[in-house]
């Protein structure tokens, strides 16, 4: 594979494979048509490729680092070699940051941090080691599992929940699609072929009301079932709480554009599937706890590793633990309910 292909073959995962509703709103993308979560990786790849051709480093880099242009060129030369030799290029901000840190090990700390800041990549102190892998057999208590279509950033409402879609071509789903949904999907396709988009939109709304949706994935229309997921065993700050927005953004960075493996244990009172979530072999709950994006929800989960992961974040004082006394989300919700009852 050529150098250009080696640099950019990860890019389709950033936007081309992401599902959009046909005729619906699509996710807003940043410069170059790349989502914000992957813009830093794209920019780094572009600059490395440009350096391979021109031997020139980015002009604005000197504003972020203290070393000379000659030293900067040496960094990029090393990064080009590391990137080329990697089995696959980095696909997440963390993977890109690790590549930079490992390649420039021994260089000035201020320069490494400045280079990471230049591309908007995580600093060393915010990186976490991942220990848990995808289970080879279903853990006790799992009722069923499924694989999702790629997740859209807008489907993540907070730091412990996500809405996902599963293709009805999945054997588990295919036998349970209501007949009126199947008929509406066929009629909608026919209406779109006739360019009767008003009728097509009405039929799609009927499909949506039934808990399904037609998604466009790599230019193929897929009828998919909607599932709302509550990440089992963690409780993130509500979006109106301190660090609530940051926790949501952390989960977006982790899940956006990825197909998830979901292990469902049950259903909560809001009709959400309570589940363990894995993306690209990474356990989502582990990342959220280690990054200080959530509490271990001990009232509903007693897994010792969850307590250990939360303890790591507490000791490092990262995420919500940067505050000396963060409010527990379950206490915050209880207080809100009591105030509403008092008001009424």
C-alpha positions as CSV (number, residue, x, y, z in Angstrom):
1,X,0.0,0.0,0.0
2,X,1.3,3.5,-0.9
3,X,2.2,6.1,1.7
4,X,-0.8,8.2,0.9
5,X,-3.1,5.2,1.3
6,X,-1.4,4.3,4.6
7,X,-2.0,7.8,5.9
8,X,-5.6,8.1,4.9
9,X,-7.2,4.7,4.8
10,X,-8.8,5.3,8.2
11,X,-10.7,8.4,7.0
12,X,-13.8,6.6,5.8
13,X,-14.5,5.5,9.4
14,X,-14.6,9.1,10.3
15,X,-17.6,10.1,8.1
16,X,-18.3,8.0,5.1
17,X,-19.5,5.0,7.1
18,X,-21.7,7.0,9.4
19,X,-25.4,6.5,9.1
20,X,-27.7,9.3,8.2
21,X,-31.5,9.3,7.8
22,X,-32.4,9.7,4.2
23,X,-33.9,13.1,3.8
24,X,-33.2,13.9,7.5
25,X,-30.7,16.1,9.3
26,X,-27.1,15.1,9.0
27,X,-24.4,15.7,11.6
28,X,-22.6,19.0,11.2
29,X,-19.0,18.4,10.1
30,X,-15.9,20.6,10.7
31,X,-13.3,21.7,8.1
32,X,-12.6,19.3,5.3
33,X,-15.9,17.5,6.0
34,X,-14.4,15.7,9.0
35,X,-16.2,15.4,12.3
36,X,-14.6,17.4,15.2
37,X,-13.7,14.2,17.1
38,X,-11.3,13.2,14.2
39,X,-10.2,16.5,12.9
40,X,-6.9,16.4,14.9
41,X,-6.0,13.0,13.5
42,X,-6.8,14.0,10.0
43,X,-4.7,17.2,10.3
44,X,-1.7,15.2,11.7
45,X,-2.0,12.7,8.9
46,X,-2.1,15.5,6.3
47,X,0.9,17.3,7.8
48,X,2.9,14.1,7.9
49,X,2.1,13.4,4.3
50,X,2.9,16.9,3.3
51,X,6.3,16.7,5.2
52,X,7.1,13.5,3.3
53,X,6.7,15.4,0.0
54,X,8.1,18.9,0.9
55,X,10.2,18.4,4.1
56,X,8.3,21.4,5.5
57,X,6.7,21.4,9.0
58,X,3.5,23.5,9.7
59,X,4.3,27.2,9.8
60,X,2.2,27.8,13.0
61,X,3.8,25.0,15.0
62,X,6.5,27.3,16.4
63,X,3.8,29.1,18.4
64,X,3.3,26.0,20.4
65,X,6.8,24.5,20.9
66,X,10.2,25.9,21.9
67,X,12.6,23.9,19.7
68,X,14.0,25.0,16.4
69,X,12.6,24.2,12.9
70,X,15.4,21.8,12.5
71,X,14.3,19.9,15.6
72,X,10.7,20.0,14.4
73,X,11.7,18.4,11.1
74,X,13.4,15.6,13.0
75,X,10.1,14.9,14.9
76,X,8.1,14.7,11.8
77,X,10.7,12.5,10.1
78,X,10.4,10.1,13.1
79,X,6.6,10.3,13.1
80,X,6.4,9.5,9.4
81,X,8.5,6.4,9.9
82,X,6.4,5.3,12.9
83,X,3.1,5.9,11.1
84,X,4.3,4.0,8.0
85,X,5.4,1.0,10.0
86,X,2.2,0.8,12.1
87,X,-0.1,-2.2,11.3
88,X,-2.9,0.4,11.1
89,X,-2.9,4.1,11.5
90,X,-4.5,5.6,14.7
91,X,-8.3,5.8,14.6
92,X,-8.9,7.8,17.8
93,X,-7.5,10.8,19.4
94,X,-6.0,8.7,22.2
95,X,-4.2,6.4,19.7
96,X,-2.8,9.4,17.8
97,X,-1.6,10.9,21.1
98,X,0.1,7.7,22.1
99,X,1.8,7.4,18.8
100,X,3.2,11.0,19.2
101,X,4.3,10.4,22.8
102,X,6.0,7.1,22.2
103,X,7.7,8.3,19.0
104,X,9.1,11.4,20.7
105,X,10.0,9.8,24.0
106,X,13.0,11.5,25.4
107,X,12.3,14.9,23.8
108,X,11.4,18.0,25.8
109,X,8.1,17.5,27.7
110,X,7.0,21.1,26.7
111,X,7.6,20.3,23.0
112,X,5.6,17.0,23.1
113,X,2.7,18.7,24.9
114,X,2.9,21.7,22.5
115,X,2.7,19.3,19.5
116,X,-0.3,17.5,21.1
117,X,-2.0,20.9,21.8
118,X,-1.3,22.0,18.2
119,X,-3.5,19.1,16.9
120,X,-6.0,19.1,19.8
121,X,-4.9,15.7,21.0
122,X,-5.0,14.5,24.6
123,X,-2.1,15.3,26.9
124,X,-0.3,12.4,28.6
125,X,-2.0,12.9,32.0
126,X,-5.4,12.4,30.5
127,X,-4.6,9.1,28.8
128,X,-5.7,5.8,30.4
129,X,-4.5,2.2,30.1
130,X,-7.3,-0.2,29.0
131,X,-7.3,-3.5,30.7
132,X,-10.6,-5.2,30.0
133,X,-11.2,-6.9,26.6
134,X,-14.3,-8.2,24.9
135,X,-15.6,-11.3,26.7
136,X,-15.2,-14.5,24.7
137,X,-18.4,-15.9,26.1
138,X,-21.6,-14.3,27.4
139,X,-21.2,-13.3,31.1
140,X,-23.8,-14.6,33.6
141,X,-27.0,-12.5,33.6
142,X,-26.8,-11.4,29.9
143,X,-30.3,-11.8,28.3
144,X,-29.2,-11.1,24.8
145,X,-26.6,-9.3,22.7
146,X,-26.5,-7.4,19.4
147,X,-24.2,-5.5,17.1
148,X,-25.2,-1.9,16.2
149,X,-24.9,0.2,13.1
150,X,-22.4,3.1,13.5
151,X,-23.3,5.6,16.2
152,X,-24.1,9.2,15.5
153,X,-22.8,11.9,17.8
154,X,-26.3,13.3,18.3
155,X,-27.4,9.9,19.7
156,X,-25.4,10.4,22.9
157,X,-27.6,12.5,25.3
158,X,-25.2,12.3,28.3
159,X,-22.3,10.5,29.8
160,X,-24.1,7.2,30.5
161,X,-26.6,6.8,27.7
162,X,-26.8,6.3,23.9
163,X,-29.4,5.6,21.3
164,X,-28.4,2.9,18.8
165,X,-29.9,1.2,15.7
166,X,-29.7,-2.5,14.8
167,X,-30.2,-3.7,11.2
168,X,-33.4,-5.7,10.8
169,X,-31.3,-8.1,8.6
170,X,-29.9,-9.3,11.9
171,X,-31.3,-12.8,12.5
172,X,-32.6,-11.8,16.0
173,X,-34.4,-8.8,14.5
174,X,-35.7,-10.1,11.2
175,X,-38.4,-12.3,12.6
176,X,-39.9,-9.6,14.9
177,X,-40.4,-6.7,12.5
178,X,-44.1,-5.7,12.6
179,X,-45.8,-6.3,9.2
180,X,-47.0,-2.7,9.0
181,X,-43.4,-1.5,9.4
182,X,-42.3,-3.8,6.6
183,X,-45.1,-2.6,4.4
184,X,-44.4,1.1,5.2
185,X,-40.7,0.6,4.3
186,X,-41.6,-0.9,0.9
187,X,-44.1,1.8,0.2
188,X,-41.7,4.5,1.2
189,X,-39.0,3.1,-1.2
190,X,-41.6,3.1,-4.0
191,X,-42.6,6.7,-3.1
192,X,-39.0,7.9,-3.2
193,X,-38.5,6.1,-6.6
194,X,-41.5,8.1,-7.9
195,X,-40.0,11.3,-6.3
196,X,-43.1,11.6,-4.1
197,X,-41.0,12.8,-1.1
198,X,-44.0,14.1,0.9
199,X,-45.6,10.7,1.0
200,X,-42.2,9.1,1.6
201,X,-41.6,11.4,4.7
202,X,-45.1,10.5,6.0
203,X,-44.3,6.8,5.7
204,X,-41.0,7.3,7.3
205,X,-42.6,9.0,10.3
206,X,-44.9,6.0,10.7
207,X,-41.8,3.8,10.7
208,X,-40.1,6.0,13.3
209,X,-43.2,6.1,15.5
210,X,-43.1,2.3,15.6
211,X,-39.5,2.3,16.9
212,X,-37.7,1.8,13.6
213,X,-35.9,4.0,11.1
214,X,-34.5,3.9,7.6
215,X,-30.7,4.7,7.7
216,X,-28.4,5.3,4.8
217,X,-25.1,3.4,5.4
218,X,-22.5,3.6,2.7
219,X,-25.2,4.5,0.2
220,X,-27.4,1.5,1.1
221,X,-30.8,2.0,2.8
222,X,-31.2,-0.1,5.9
223,X,-34.3,-0.6,7.9
224,X,-33.1,-0.6,11.6
225,X,-34.6,-1.0,15.0
226,X,-34.1,1.7,17.7
227,X,-32.7,0.8,21.1
228,X,-32.0,3.2,24.0
229,X,-29.1,2.1,26.1
230,X,-28.2,2.9,29.7
231,X,-24.6,2.0,30.4
232,X,-24.7,-0.6,33.3
233,X,-23.0,0.2,36.5
234,X,-22.0,3.8,36.0
235,X,-23.8,7.1,36.7
236,X,-22.5,10.2,34.9
237,X,-23.2,13.8,36.0
238,X,-26.4,15.1,34.5
239,X,-25.7,17.6,31.6
240,X,-26.8,20.5,33.8
241,X,-24.4,19.5,36.6
242,X,-20.7,20.5,36.8
243,X,-18.8,18.3,34.4
244,X,-22.0,17.0,32.9
245,X,-21.3,18.4,29.4
246,X,-17.7,17.2,29.5
247,X,-18.8,13.7,30.4
248,X,-21.2,13.6,27.5
249,X,-18.4,14.8,25.1
250,X,-16.1,12.0,26.5
251,X,-18.7,9.4,25.6
252,X,-19.2,10.9,22.2
253,X,-15.5,10.7,21.4
254,X,-15.5,7.1,22.5
255,X,-18.6,5.9,20.5
256,X,-19.0,8.2,17.5
257,X,-18.9,6.5,14.2
258,X,-18.3,3.0,15.8
259,X,-20.3,-0.2,15.6
260,X,-20.9,-1.4,19.1
261,X,-21.3,-4.8,20.7
262,X,-24.0,-4.5,23.3
263,X,-24.7,-7.1,26.1
264,X,-28.1,-6.5,27.6
265,X,-28.9,-7.5,31.2
266,X,-32.3,-6.0,31.6
267,X,-34.5,-2.9,31.2
268,X,-34.9,0.1,33.5
269,X,-38.1,1.9,34.4
270,X,-37.7,4.2,31.4
271,X,-37.6,1.4,28.9
272,X,-33.9,1.6,28.3
273,X,-31.7,-1.5,27.9
274,X,-29.3,-1.7,30.8
275,X,-26.1,-3.0,29.1
276,X,-22.4,-3.4,28.9
277,X,-21.1,-1.6,25.8
278,X,-17.9,-2.4,23.8
279,X,-16.5,-0.5,20.9
280,X,-13.5,-1.6,18.9
281,X,-12.7,-4.0,21.7
282,X,-12.8,-1.3,24.4
283,X,-15.1,-1.5,27.4
284,X,-17.0,1.9,27.4
285,X,-17.7,1.8,31.2
286,X,-14.0,1.3,31.9
287,X,-13.0,4.3,29.9
288,X,-15.7,6.5,31.5
289,X,-14.7,5.5,35.0
290,X,-10.9,5.8,34.4
291,X,-11.3,9.2,32.8
292,X,-13.4,10.5,35.7
293,X,-16.5,10.8,33.5
294,X,-18.8,8.9,35.8
295,X,-19.3,7.4,39.2
296,X,-19.5,3.7,40.0
297,X,-23.2,3.2,40.5
298,X,-22.9,1.0,43.6
299,X,-26.6,0.9,44.3
300,X,-27.1,-1.2,41.2
301,X,-23.6,-2.7,40.5
302,X,-21.0,-4.2,42.8
303,X,-18.3,-5.1,40.4
304,X,-14.9,-4.7,42.1
305,X,-13.1,-3.6,39.0
306,X,-15.6,-0.7,38.7
307,X,-14.6,0.5,42.2
308,X,-10.9,0.1,41.3
309,X,-11.3,2.1,38.1
310,X,-13.1,4.9,39.9
311,X,-10.4,4.9,42.5
312,X,-7.8,5.4,39.9
313,X,-9.5,8.5,38.6
314,X,-10.0,9.8,42.1
315,X,-6.3,9.5,42.9
316,X,-5.3,11.2,39.7
317,X,-7.9,13.9,40.3
318,X,-9.1,13.9,36.7
319,X,-12.5,14.5,35.2
320,X,-15.2,15.2,37.8
321,X,-12.7,14.3,40.5
322,X,-10.8,17.6,39.8
323,X,-13.4,19.0,42.1
324,X,-12.7,18.4,45.8
325,X,-16.3,17.4,46.6
326,X,-18.4,16.6,43.4
327,X,-22.1,16.2,43.9
328,X,-23.4,12.7,43.3
329,X,-25.8,12.6,40.4
330,X,-28.4,10.5,42.2
331,X,-28.4,13.0,45.1
332,X,-28.7,15.9,42.5
333,X,-31.8,14.1,40.9
334,X,-33.4,13.5,44.3
335,X,-33.0,17.1,45.3
336,X,-34.5,18.2,42.0
337,X,-37.5,15.9,42.5
338,X,-38.1,17.2,46.0
339,X,-37.9,20.8,44.9
340,X,-40.4,20.1,42.1
341,X,-42.8,18.4,44.6
342,X,-42.5,21.3,47.0
343,X,-43.2,23.7,44.1
344,X,-46.4,21.9,43.0
